[in-house]
Amino acid sequence: MAAAAIVGSDRHVGQAVGYAYAANTLGNIAGSLGAVFVLLPLGSVESGLRASTLLYAAASGALVLWLNPRPIAPRMRNVVVVMVVAVMVAGALWPRWNIGVWTAGLYRVSLVRGYFQNTMYKPSNLEFHRDGLAATVTVEEDDGIRWIKVDGKIDGSSSGDMPTQVLSGALRWCCIRIRSGSVSSAVEAG
């Protein structure tokens, strides 16, 4: 469709396809940079996906309506406009994500089985949530136990693995102290 919209005649097919690929590549680069350096810092992964949905629907409608080499019947034009508006309304009104489910750690097969069989997963209270350039961090609490997750993986908690966490910190401190007196003095002062 992109080549047909650009070409107009069979004589310039190669050039038109080259322009279409170049525009596609530049659009992918601009979209990636915009998502990482504009949409994500201004909001979250969810709000960035919502904004992208709205922009994509508007751009698609514009391309179909204005770059089509053949005239579009008024009835078809109305259908395209209604479809674009419907996608934009759905994108704007779609319910918010359940962050607890999104960061449930479903990369682990046992959790996926339990989640889909509805026997294991119980949502916890979300205390903190932040999307960053490299990870999504959440702090959740349930039955008085609090834990921190990075991209759905629990990295620390206030119960259960606390001795392991304390030992890991102590071993790091011991290794630093043995290797360098200046580093250990900075750790002790810090």
C-alpha positions in Angstrom: 0.0 0.0 0.0 2.9 2.4 0.8 4.5 1.7 -2.6 1.2 2.1 -4.4 0.5 5.4 -2.6 3.9 6.8 -3.5 4.4 5.4 -7.1 1.6 6.7 -9.2 3.2 5.1 -12.3 5.1 1.9 -13.1 8.2 3.7 -14.3 9.4 4.8 -10.9 8.6 1.7 -8.8 12.2 1.1 -7.6 12.7 4.7 -6.5 9.3 4.8 -4.8 10.0 1.5 -2.9 13.4 3.0 -1.8 11.6 6.2 -0.5 9.0 4.0 1.3 11.8 2.0 3.0 13.7 5.1 3.9 10.6 6.8 5.4 9.8 3.6 7.3 13.3 3.4 8.7 13.3 7.0 9.8 9.9 6.6 11.3 11.1 3.6 13.3 14.1 5.5 14.6 12.0 8.6 15.5 9.4 6.4 17.2 12.0 4.5 19.3 13.7 7.7 20.4 10.4 9.4 21.1 9.1 6.5 23.2 12.3 6.3 25.3 13.2 9.9 25.7 9.8 11.7 25.5 6.8 9.4 26.3 8.4 7.3 29.1 9.9 10.2 31.1 6.6 12.1 30.8 4.5 9.2 32.1 4.7 5.5 32.2 4.8 2.5 29.9 1.0 2.4 30.0 0.5 6.1 29.2 3.1 5.9 26.5 1.3 3.0 24.9 -2.0 4.9 25.1 -0.5 7.9 23.4 1.1 5.7 20.7 -2.2 4.1 20.0 -3.9 7.5 19.5 -1.1 8.8 17.3 -1.0 5.6 15.3 -4.8 5.7 14.7 -4.6 9.4 13.6 -1.6 8.7 11.3 -3.2 5.7 9.7 -6.4 7.6 9.0 -4.4 10.5 7.5 -2.4 8.1 5.3 -5.5 6.3 4.0 -7.5 9.5 3.3 -4.8 11.8 1.9 -2.1 9.6 0.4 -4.3 7.2 -1.5 -3.5 7.6 -5.3 -7.1 6.7 -6.2 -10.1 8.9 -5.2 -12.0 7.5 -2.2 -15.8 7.3 -2.3 -17.4 9.6 0.3 -19.0 6.5 1.9 -15.6 4.8 2.3 -14.1 8.1 3.6 -16.8 8.1 6.3 -16.0 4.5 7.2 -12.3 5.3 7.6 -13.1 8.4 9.8 -15.5 6.4 12.0 -12.9 3.6 12.4 -10.1 6.0 13.3 -12.4 7.8 15.8 -13.5 4.5 17.3 -9.9 3.3 17.8 -9.0 6.7 19.4 -12.0 6.6 21.8 -11.2 3.0 22.8 -7.6 3.9 23.4 -8.5 6.9 25.6 -11.3 5.1 27.5 -9.6 1.7 28.0 -9.4 0.8 31.7 -6.1 1.3 33.6 -3.8 -1.7 33.9 -3.6 -3.7 37.1 0.1 -3.1 37.8 0.2 -6.0 40.3 -0.8 -8.4 37.6 1.5 -6.8 35.0 4.5 -7.3 37.4 3.4 -10.7 38.7 6.5 -12.4 37.5 4.8 -14.5 34.9 8.1 -15.3 33.2 8.3 -18.2 35.7 6.4 -21.2 34.4 5.1 -22.3 37.8 3.6 -18.9 38.3 2.0 -18.9 34.9 0.3 -22.3 35.5 -1.0 -21.1 38.9 -2.2 -17.8 37.5 -4.1 -19.4 34.6 -5.5 -22.1 36.9 -6.5 -19.3 39.3 -5.1 -21.3 42.2 -2.0 -19.4 43.2 -2.0 -15.7 42.2 -3.5 -13.3 44.8 -3.0 -9.6 44.1 -1.1 -7.7 46.7 -1.3 -4.0 47.8 0.8 -1.8 45.5 2.7 0.7 47.6 5.0 2.2 44.9 5.3 1.9 41.1 7.7 3.7 38.7 8.7 3.0 35.1 12.2 3.9 34.2 14.3 3.7 31.0 15.8 0.3 32.1 13.2 -1.3 34.4 9.8 -1.1 36.1 10.1 -1.0 39.9 7.3 -1.8 42.3 7.0 -2.2 46.0 4.1 -4.4 47.2 2.8 -5.5 50.6 0.7 -8.4 51.7 0.1 -9.7 55.2 2.6 -7.3 56.7 5.4 -8.5 54.4 6.8 -5.9 52.0 8.9 -6.7 48.9 10.5 -4.8 46.0 10.2 -6.1 42.4 12.3 -5.1 39.4 10.6 -6.1 36.2 8.4 -8.6 38.0 11.3 -10.3 39.8 11.4 -10.0 43.6 14.8 -8.6 44.6 14.3 -8.2 48.3 11.7 -8.5 51.1 11.1 -7.8 54.7 10.7 -11.4 55.5 11.8 -14.9 54.4 15.1 -14.1 52.7 16.2 -11.3 55.0 19.2 -13.3 56.4 20.4 -13.9 52.8 20.1 -10.1 52.1 22.1 -9.2 55.2 24.7 -11.8 54.5 25.1 -10.6 50.9 25.7 -7.0 52.2 28.1 -8.2 54.9 30.1 -10.3 52.4 30.4 -7.4 50.0 31.6 -5.1 52.8 34.1 -7.7 54.0 35.5 -8.2 50.5 35.9 -4.4 50.1 37.6 -4.1 53.5 40.1 -6.8 52.7 41.0 -5.4 49.3 41.4 -1.7 50.0 41.7 0.2 53.2 40.6 3.4 51.5 37.3 1.9 50.2 36.5 0.3 53.6 37.0 3.7 55.4 34.6 5.2 52.9 32.1 2.5 53.6 32.4 2.9 57.4 32.1 6.7 57.0 29.1 6.5 54.6 
